[in-house]
Amino acid sequence: MSLSVISNDTLLKKYLPYASIPHVVWIDRDGKIAAITSSDHVTASNIEKLIAGAALQLPVKTSSFDYDPQNSLVAQVPDKSTIYFQSSTVGYIPNAKSNIYGSIEVENGLEKNYFINMKLLNLLQIALDRISANRFMIKTKNPEQLIPSEFGKQEPKLYSYEIIHPKGYNKSIYLRQLFNDIGTASGLDIKLEPVTMDCYVLQKTAADILLKTKGGKPSLSLPKTNKPQLILTNQPISRLVKVLNTGGVDAPIVIDETALSSPVDLVIKVNTLKDFKTLNKGLLPYGLTLEKDKRTINMVVIRDADTARYLSPKTESL
């Protein structure tokens, strides 16, 4: 097969102008322009379609790209498949609902995670797969910007955030970017750090038979004034651990080391879930213990950002 080559033709340049190369003009067998693309679409499959007279459903290559610094770069990119990553952080959005969050698939295999009008701690909890508030260590001069004051002097700010990334993006990289973006907007330093600390550890001391469920509708009944009992029915022990970890950033941390995954039944006489001594006593007949010990736990540590190096007139060398 021989191909004709034309070089420096003024007529072709006039009728088929271009601003960048490669620039491919597809001519069908009737002599009509079937497509104008870059070289990315020059494949055996597309060539065979053109020869067979089939329609080419290919994106049209733009002849030029005039970047407008007043607009978002992402909004101006002609080929959305070249978008690798984008994130945006803003404050409260008027007229938008609060505590809206989710994840959707957008075009070209990208995924968007969004959080609208949320308190910073709530936003981080959702991003971290709904971890309990007691997994946060707040070491800031003004904790009221994160936790509502009991005196109501300052209500935590609301933030809105979205991040667009390739589907299946490494979660640790995604979280690092989120921490950095939210930290920059709020003037905070947010990190996941291993911390050795006191906590309560739930462990198994006897055979699973003592915990075997009798079935029934899965439920959890918390202690009430007129019924001081904790009743767990046909639920995994992790359900109890999750409840014990509620109560805010100051609540004791409970670690589950039982390795139990099957549903269990528990009935414990206790007035409040804060009474760990009585809880432990009630768990003993089931072959479980809940006792204080030290463990190294990954915590979300929040500090005031060190802005001194950004404000210094000296330039750090790389």
Secondary structure, 3 states (H helix, E strand, C coil): CCCCCCCCCHHHHHHCCCCCCCCEEEECCCCCEEEEECHHHCCHHHHHHHHHCCCCCCCCCCCCCCCCCCCCHHHHCCCHHHCCCEEEEECCCCCCCCCEEEEEEECCCEEEEEEEEEEHHHHHHHHCCCCCHHHEEEECCCHHHCCCCCCCCCCCCEEEEEEEEECCCCHHHHHHHHHHHHHHHHCEEEEEEEEEEEEEEEEECCCHHHHECCCCCCEEECCECCECEEEEEEECHHHHHHHHCCCCCCCCCEEECCCCCCCEEEEEECCCCCCHHHHHHHHHHHCEEEEEEEEEEEEEEEEECCCHHHHCCCCCCC
